[in-house]
Amino acid sequence: RNRHKEDILCIAQCPPRHLATGSYDGEIIVWSVVSERILCRFQIVQPTPPQPSSSFS
């Protein structure tokens, strides 16, 4: 089955036909309440911190 790989942290209801769930790994899934199927997925990407420079000015 298509579902979250990590624990679900939040749920948002979008009446009357949609439900959105967000998981620990930053994935958001929008579901159809009527068909119980996934409509779309989003993956939130965390920015990487800047790397320290080894050269001095």
N, C-alpha and C positions, 0 to 999 in steps of 0.2 A: 504494500500500500504506500501511496505517497503521503508522507506526513513529516513532521519535524524530526530532526535527528537528535536535537537537544531538548531539554525541559522547556515547557511553555511558561513564559513570564507574564504575559498580558493577553487579554482578549478584548476586542472592541466590537460592539454590535452596530451594524449599519442597516437599520430596518428599511424595508421589510425582508430583504432577500440575501443580505451579505453578512459575513462575519470575518473579522481579521484576527489572526493570532500572531504573536511575536515570541521568538524563542531566544534562549541564552546566547546562541551563536550569531545573533543579528539577523536571522531570517524572518521575513514577514510573509505570511500566506493569507490570501483572500479566498474565502470559501463561499460557495453557493449553499445557502441553508436549504433550499428546495431540493437540489440534486445531490447534496453532500459531496460535491466535487470541488477540486481546486480550480479557481478562475485565473489566478496569477500568483507569482512569487517574486519577492524582492530580497536582495541580499545587501545588508548594510555593511560597507567596508570601513573598517577603522583606519584612520590615517596612521602612517608609520612616523615615529618621532624622527627629527633630523639627526643625522649621524655627525658626531664631532669631527671637526676638520683636523687633519694632522699637520697642515701647513700654517705657519704664522706670518702675519703681515707686519 
